[in-house]
């Protein structure tokens, strides 16, 4: 089974997904450069039981929008009216993109403006990224939050 096949199998699983399996998958994926992220991306979490998954579902989290290196909306949410908006209160501001070393590899990383949180990204394919949320107070039971981003080509 390829890394891409394993990724989609785990993402579609009703859970729970073992974070150690996600760690192995992460290690096998190629890094990504910030220039490859521009645009809007739909997000979803892996069912590991991490508290962040529940918080994002409650917030109406849709995904992320990478306008440019210094113009990132990390908490793109869908409001009651169905419209997308950047929830700057939930994200404590917005974010920027940097190349950051994580687990011995330099990969595209989103750095939140208002909190010590980093989302590291790796490529699954040209339209799909795997993310790991990392930072102060992010770990839940010693585990990171794992998520997927899929390029949103609709307007």
MIBADREN-355331 format. One record per residue (C-alpha): residue in three letters; x negated, y, z. Coordinates in steps of 0.001 Angstrom, whole numbers, plus 500000, padded with zeros to 6 digits. Each point is the difference from the previous one (the first is absolute). Layout:
% residues N
ALAXYZ;...
END
This chain:
% residues 155
UNK500000500000500000;UNK498637503438499075;UNK499764502902502457;UNK502833501731498152;UNK502247496938500260;UNK499204499617503713;UNK500679503709500567;UNK503499499844498494;UNK500785496710501741;UNK499118501509503381;UNK501776503289499262;UNK503207498134499131;UNK499808497751503048;UNK502731500321502598;UNK497165499837502511;UNK498315499876502204;UNK496797500425497993;UNK496794499232501896;UNK497766503119499992;UNK496922497743499680;UNK501319498825496626;UNK500417503651498974;UNK496421500689501152;UNK498744497227497683;UNK502058501334497102;UNK498712503539500623;UNK496393498770499911;UNK500555498385496583;UNK501495503096498304;UNK497977502649498137;UNK499569503519501363;UNK501746502942498379;UNK498875503588499316;UNK502088503046500967;UNK500272501031496321;UNK502155496905499385;UNK502706500925502516;UNK501686503051498483;UNK503787499790499903;UNK502893498748502058;UNK499913496533501589;UNK502764497908501610;UNK498958498381503257;UNK500895496911501963;UNK498474498282502988;UNK498946496421500500;UNK502157498254502618;UNK497409499529502746;UNK502130501309502871;UNK497888503184500280;UNK501923502860501636;UNK499133502388497121;UNK502164497973497624;UNK503037500616502186;UNK499194503714500338;UNK499645500444496237;UNK503285498186499316;UNK501771502221502527;UNK498548503167498392;UNK501264499149496510;UNK496408499743498725;UNK499902499725496227;UNK496262500141499360;UNK497239502500499289;UNK499310502691497444;UNK496439500765498949;UNK500145503366498220;UNK496258500551500182;UNK497123499327502381;UNK501191502687502438;UNK503739499819499280;UNK501372496730501418;UNK503420499325501471;UNK499510496876502172;UNK503550499857501326;UNK502161500269496907;UNK503468499152501314;UNK503506499724498597;UNK502491502294501697;UNK503702499322500640;UNK500777501771496716;UNK497738497562498116;UNK497391502635499204;UNK496305499402500678;UNK498189502368502345;UNK496664500209501793;UNK500683499425503704;UNK497221502189501387;UNK501339499656503549;UNK499725496195499987;UNK496594500118498295;UNK498817502901502191;UNK499140501911496834;UNK498912498574496713;UNK496683498398498927;UNK496962499941497717;UNK497998497323498183;UNK496404499029500705;UNK497637497174499126;UNK499399498335503376;UNK498114496907501078;UNK502221497379501609;UNK498886496460500721;UNK496753500573498128;UNK501560501313496772;UNK500592503547498784;UNK503592500342498782;UNK502668502674499518;UNK501412501061503359;UNK502826502345500918;UNK499245502108503083;UNK502981501473501836;UNK499699503723500783;UNK501547499902503468;UNK498999496678501529;UNK497022497663500151;UNK501419497554497441;UNK498441498647496808;UNK501690497975497253;UNK497372498011498076;UNK500918498690496528;UNK498935497141497738;UNK501201499082496524;UNK502296497038499365;UNK500586501031496364;UNK500413503244498010;UNK503400500683501582;UNK499551498528503476;UNK497882500823503057;UNK499525498289503332;UNK499641502313502969;UNK498774499664503562;UNK500943502647502546;UNK497136500581502402;UNK499190502468502748;UNK500559501076503526;UNK503155498490501510;UNK500856498100496786;UNK499111496501501122;UNK502906497914501281;UNK498878496946501940;UNK496547500581498526;UNK501332499900496417;UNK500083502628497238;UNK503135500858498014;UNK499893498533496469;UNK502074501398497145;UNK500442500072496252;UNK500322502909497583;UNK501474499572496523;UNK499671502727497405;UNK503364501719499526;UNK500411500988496373;UNK503592501188500392;UNK501019503582500651;
END
